[in-house]
């Protein structure tokens, strides 16, 4: 589409009348909103007639809270920081007690040089120390960890979500 002198003049008139870029594109035909915006910028058109607005403020719809059990309150210099308060009319989520983190009974504690394909690769200790080892217990088929360490490493998504909310 070429910008002819007539189309440019019509664009200038419609722009100064306060029409939107989409409305101008529809009026000119065969042109996109973005093409109108680009041409307006290249022509340096800036001043537009403002649409007539009433002096009364536009009523806004009340928004529902994003999470029903939380009410956000702000105060003082922390005006943008949400503070969680719990609504009393919603039942609390019952959480399971965390499992104790015990080491497996048959942990062999092997060095990286002794680690083989079918051994658990769970790290034990500080990697920078001399006493750093890997579990070394026989791993599950298709897993890098023994059954005990697999339960720690691979947690169900529902447990992770529940912990993130708490």
PAGU-121796 format. One record per residue: x, y, z of N, C-alpha, C, O in turn. Coordinates in steps of 0.2 Angstrom, whole numbers, padded with zeros to 4 digits, always signed. Example, Ala and Ser with C-alpha at 12.3 -4.5 7.8 and 13.67 -1.06 7.14 Angstrom:
<sites>
+0066-0028+0039+0062-0022+0039+0066-0016+0039+0071-0017+0042+0064-0011+0035+0068-0005+0036+0064+0000+0039+0067+0006+0040
</sites>
This chain:
<sites>
+0004-0006+0000+0000+0000+0000+0004+0006+0000+0009+0007+0004+0003+0011-0005+0007+0017-0005+0003+0022-0002-0003+0023-0002+0007+0027+0002+0004+0033+0005+0003+0038-0001+0008+0041-0002-0003+0039-0003-0004+0045-0008-0005+0051-0004-0006+0051+0002-0004+0057-0008-0005+0063-0005-0012+0064-0002-0013+0066+0004-0017+0061-0005-0024+0061-0003-0025+0057+0004-0028+0059+0008-0022+0051+0004-0023+0047+0010-0019+0050+0016-0021+0050+0021-0013+0053+0014-0010+0057+0020-0014+0063+0023-0014+0063+0029-0017+0066+0018-0021+0072+0021-0027+0069+0025-0029+0072+0030-0030+0064+0022-0036+0061+0026-0033+0058+0033-0037+0059+0038-0027+0055+0033-0025+0053+0039-0024+0059+0044-0025+0058+0050-0021+0064+0042-0020+0070+0046-0026+0073+0049-0027+0075+0054-0032+0073+0044-0038+0076+0046-0041+0071+0052-0043+0074+0057-0041+0065+0050-0044+0060+0055-0040+0060+0062-0043+0059+0067-0034+0060+0061-0030+0060+0067-0031+0067+0072-0032+0066+0078-0032+0072+0068-0033+0079+0072-0040+0079+0075-0042+0082+0080-0045+0075+0071-0052+0074+0074-0052+0070+0080-0057+0070+0084-0047+0066+0082-0047+0062+0088-0048+0055+0087-0049+0051+0092-0049+0053+0081-0050+0045+0080-0044+0041+0082-0038+0044+0081-0045+0035+0084-0040+0031+0086-0036+0028+0079-0039+0028+0074-0031+0025+0080-0027+0022+0075-0031+0016+0071-0031+0016+0065-0034+0013+0075-0039+0007+0073-0044+0010+0069-0046+0007+0063-0047+0015+0071-0053+0018+0067-0050+0021+0061-0054+0021+0056-0045+0024+0061-0042+0027+0055-0040+0022+0050-0041+0023+0044-0037+0016+0052-0036+0011+0048-0042+0008+0044-0042+0006+0038-0047+0007+0048-0053+0005+0045-0056+0010+0040-0059+0008+0035-0056+0016+0042-0058+0022+0037-0054+0022+0031-0057+0022+0025-0048+0021+0031-0043+0021+0025-0044+0015+0021-0044+0015+0015-0045+0009+0024-0045+0003+0021-0039+0000+0018-0035+0004+0016-0038-0006+0019-0032-0010+0016-0025-0008+0020-0020-0008+0017-0026-0006+0026-0020-0004+0030-0021-0006+0038-0027-0006+0040-0016-0007+0041-0016-0009+0048-0016-0003+0053-0013+0002+0051-0017-0005+0059-0017+0000+0064-0010+0002+0065-0008+0008+0066-0005-0003+0065+0002-0001+0066+0005+0003+0060+0009+0007+0061+0002+0002+0054+0004+0006+0048+0002+0014+0050+0006+0018+0048-0004+0014+0052-0006+0021+0054-0002+0024+0059+0000+0030+0059+0000+0021+0065+0004+0023+0070+0011+0025+0067+0014+0030+0069+0014+0021+0063+0020+0022+0060+0020+0029+0056+0025+0033+0057+0015+0029+0052+0015+0035+0048+0014+0042+0052+0017+0047+0050+0010+0041+0057+0009+0047+0062+0015+0049+0065+0017+0055+0065+0019+0044+0067+0026+0046+0070+0031+0049+0065+0034+0054+0066+0031+0046+0059+0035+0049+0053+0033+0056+0051+0038+0060+0050+0027+0057+0051+0024+0064+0050+0025+0069+0055+0025+0075+0054+0027+0066+0061+0028+0070+0067+0021+0073+0070+0021+0079+0073+0015+0070+0069+0009+0072+0071+0009+0071+0079+0010+0065+0081+0007+0076+0082+0006+0074+0090+0000+0077+0092-0004+0073+0096-0002+0083+0091-0008+0086+0094-0014+0083+0091-0015+0082+0085-0018+0081+0096-0025+0078+0094-0030+0081+0098-0029+0084+0103-0036+0081+0095-0042+0084+0099-0044+0079+0104-0044+0073+0102-0045+0081+0110-0047+0076+0115-0054+0075+0114-0058+0079+0113-0056+0068+0116-0063+0066+0116-0066+0070+0121-0063+0070+0127-0073+0071+0120-0076+0075+0126-0078+0070+0131-0081+0064+0130-0076+0071+0137-0077+0067+0143-0081+0071+0148-0081+0077+0149-0085+0067+0151-0089+0070+0157-0085+0071+0163-0080+0068+0163-0087+0076+0167-0083+0078+0173-0084+0073+0178-0079+0073+0183-0089+0069+0178-0090+0064+0183-0085+0058+0182-0084+0056+0177-0082+0055+0188-0077+0050+0187-0081+0044+0185-0086+0042+0187-0077+0039+0181-0080+0033+0179-0081+0028+0184-0076+0027+0188-0087+0025+0185-0087+0020+0191-0083+0014+0189-0083+0012+0184-0080+0012+0195-0076+0006+0194-0079+0000+0197-0082+0000+0202-0078-0006+0194-0081-0012+0197-0076-0015+0203-0070-0014+0202-0079-0017+0208-0075-0019+0214-0072-0026+0211-0075-0030+0208-0066-0027+0213-0062-0033+0211-0062-0038+0217-0062-0036+0223-0063-0044+0215-0063-0049+0220-0055-0050+0222-0051-0050+0218-0054-0052+0228-0047-0054+0230-0044-0060+0227-0048-0064+0225-0038-0059+0225-0035-0065+0221-0035-0071+0225-0035-0077+0222-0035-0071+0232-0035-0077+0236-0040-0076+0241-0039-0071+0245-0045-0080+0242-0050-0078+0247-0048-0078+0254-0051-0075+0258-0043-0082+0256-0041-0082+0263-0036-0077+0265-0034-0076+0271-0034-0072+0260-0030-0067+0262-0033-0060+0261-0036-0059+0256-0032-0056+0266-0034-0049+0265-0027-0045+0265-0023-0045+0270-0026-0040+0260-0020-0036+0261-0021-0029+0264-0026-0026+0262-0017-0027+0268-0017-0021+0271-0010-0018+0271-0005-0021+0271-0011-0011+0270-0004-0007+0269-0004-0002+0274-0009+0001+0276+0002+0000+0277+0002+0005+0281+0009+0009+0281+0014+0005+0280+0010+0015+0282+0016+0019+0283+0020+0018+0277+0018+0018+0271+0027+0018+0278+0032+0017+0273+0032+0011+0269+0035+0010+0263+0028+0006+0271+0028-0001+0268+0021-0001+0264+0018-0006+0264+0019+0004+0261+0013+0005+0257+0012+0000+0252+0007-0003+0250+0018-0002+0249+0017-0007+0243+0018-0014+0245+0017-0019+0241+0020-0015+0251+0022-0022+0254+0015-0025+0257+0012-0022+0261+0013-0031+0254+0007-0034+0256+0008-0037+0263+0013-0040+0264+0003-0036+0267+0004-0040+0274-0002-0045+0274-0008-0043+0273+0000-0051+0276-0005-0056+0276-0009-0056+0282-0006-0057+0288-0016-0057+0282-0020-0058+0287-0025-0063+0285-0027-0063+0279-0027-0068+0290-0031-0073+0288-0038-0071+0290-0040-0069+0295-0043-0073+0285-0050-0072+0286-0052-0078+0291-0050-0084+0290-0056-0076+0296-0058-0081+0301-0063-0086+0298-0064-0091+0302-0067-0084+0293-0073-0088+0291-0070-0094+0286-0075-0097+0284-0064-0095+0285-0062-0100+0281-0058-0105+0285-0054-0103+0289-0059-0111+0284-0056-0117+0287-0048-0117+0286-0046-0116+0280-0044-0118+0291-0037-0118+0289-0035-0125+0286-0039-0130+0287-0030-0125+0282-0027-0131+0279-0024-0135+0284-0019-0132+0287-0026-0141+0284-0022-0146+0289-0016-0148+0285-0016-0151+0280-0010-0148+0289-0004-0150+0286-0002-0156+0289-0002-0157+0295+0002-0160+0285+0005-0166+0288+0011-0164+0291+0015-0160+0290+0013-0168+0297+0019-0167+0300+0025-0169+0295+0024-0174+0292+0030-0165+0295+0036-0167+0291+0039-0173+0293+0039-0175+0299+0042-0177+0288+0045-0183+0289+0052-0182+0292+0055-0177+0291+0054-0186+0297+0060-0185+0300+0066-0187+0295+0065-0191+0291+0071-0183+0295+0076-0183+0290+0082-0188+0293+0087-0185+0295+0081-0194+0292+0086-0199+0295+0090-0202+0289+0087-0202+0283+0096-0203+0290+0100-0207+0285+0098-0214+0285+0096-0217+0290+0098-0217+0279+0097-0224+0278+0101-0228+0282+0107-0226+0283+0099-0234+0284+0103-0238+0289+0109-0241+0285+0114-0242+0288+0108-0243+0278+0114-0246+0275+0118-0241+0270+0120-0243+0265+0119-0235+0273+0123-0230+0269+0130-0232+0269+0133-0232+0274+0133-0233+0263+0140-0235+0262+0145-0230+0263+0151-0231+0264+0143-0224+0261+0147-0218+0261+0154-0219+0257+0159-0221+0259+0153-0218+0250+0159-0220+0245+0161-0213+0242+0158-0208+0242+0168-0213+0240+0170-0207+0237+0168-0207+0230+0165-0212+0227+0170-0202+0226+0168-0201+0219+0172-0207+0215+0169-0209+0210+0178-0209+0217+0182-0213+0214+0179-0220+0214+0180-0225+0210+0175-0222+0220+0172-0228+0221+0165-0229+0219+0162-0234+0219+0162-0223+0217+0155-0223+0214+0154-0227+0208+0158-0225+0203+0149-0231+0207+0148-0235+0201+0141-0233+0199+0137-0230+0202+0139-0236+0193+0133-0235+0190+0127-0236+0194+0122-0232+0194+0127-0242+0197+0121-0244+0201+0121-0241+0208+0117-0244+0212+0125-0236+0210+0125-0234+0217+0122-0227+0218+0121-0223+0213+0119-0226+0224+0116-0220+0225+0121-0214+0225+0126-0214+0228+0119-0208+0222+0123-0203+0221+0121-0197+0225+0123-0191+0224+0118-0198+0231+0116-0193+0236+0122-0191+0239+0126-0194+0242+0124-0184+0239+0130-0181+0242+0129-0181+0250+0123-0179+0252+0134-0182+0253+0134-0182+0261+0139-0178+0263+0145-0180+0261+0138-0172+0267+0143-0168+0269+0145-0162+0265+0141-0161+0260+0150-0159+0267+0152-0153+0263+0157-0155+0257+0162-0158+0259+0155-0153+0251+0160-0155+0245+0167-0152+0246+0171-0155+0243+0168-0147+0250+0175-0145+0251+0179-0148+0256+0185-0147+0256+0176-0153+0260+0180-0156+0265+0182-0163+0263+0180-0166+0258+0187-0165+0267+0190-0172+0265+0185-0178+0267+0185-0183+0264+0180-0176+0271+0175-0182+0273+0169-0182+0268+0165-0186+0270+0169-0178+0263+0164-0178+0258+0163-0185+0255+0168-0188+0252+0157-0188+0255+0155-0194+0252+0149-0194+0249+0145-0189+0249+0147-0200+0245+0141-0201+0242+0138-0207+0246+0141-0211+0249+0131-0208+0245+0128-0213+0249+0130-0220+0247+0133-0224+0252+0130-0222+0241+0133-0228+0239+0129-0234+0239+0131-0239+0237+0123-0233+0242+0118-0239+0243+0116-0241+0236+0116-0236+0231+0114-0247+0235+0111-0249+0228+0105-0244+0226+0100-0243+0230+0106-0241+0220+0100-0237+0218+0095-0240+0214+0096-0246+0212+0089-0237+0214+0083-0240+0210+0085-0240+0203+0088-0236+0200+0082-0245+0199+0083-0245+0192+0080-0239+0189+0074-0237+0190+0084-0236+0185+0082-0229+0181+0083-0223+0186+0080-0218+0184+0086-0224+0192+0086-0218+0196+0093-0217+0198+0097-0222+0198+0095-0211+0200+0102-0210+0203+0102-0211+0210+0107-0210+0213+0096-0212+0213+0096-0212+0221+0093-0219+0223+0089-0222+0220+0095-0221+0229+0092-0226+0233+0085-0225+0234+0083-0219+0234+0081-0229+0237+0074-0228+0238+0073-0223+0243+0068-0219+0243+0077-0222+0248+0076-0217+0254+0077-0210+0251+0073-0206+0252+0083-0209+0247+0085-0203+0245+0080-0201+0239+0079-0195+0238+0077-0206+0235+0073-0204+0230+0066-0201+0233+0063-0196+0230+0064-0203+0239+0058-0200+0242+0060-0193+0244+0055-0189+0244+0066-0191+0245+0068-0184+0247+0068-0180+0241+0066-0174+0241+0072-0183+0236+0073-0179+0230+0067-0178+0225+0066-0172+0223+0063-0183+0225+0057-0183+0220+0050-0182+0225+0048-0187+0227+0048-0176+0226+0042-0175+0230+0036-0174+0226+0037-0171+0220+0030-0177+0227+0024-0175+0223+0023-0168+0223+0024-0164+0227+0020-0166+0217+0019-0159+0216+0014-0156+0221+0015-0150+0223+0009-0160+0223+0004-0157+0228+0008-0156+0235+0006-0151+0238+0013-0159+0237+0016-0158+0243+0020-0151+0242+0021-0147+0247+0024-0150+0236+0027-0144+0235+0023-0138+0235+0025-0133+0238+0017-0139+0232+0012-0133+0232+0010-0131+0239+0009-0126+0241+0008-0136+0243+0006-0135+0249+0011-0132+0254+0009-0127+0257+0017-0134+0253+0023-0131+0257+0024-0123+0254+0026-0119+0259+0023-0122+0248+0024-0115+0246+0019-0110+0248+0020-0105+0249+0013-0113+0249+0007-0109+0252+0008-0107+0259+0007-0102+0261+0011-0112+0263+0011-0111+0270+0016-0106+0272+0017-0105+0278
</sites>
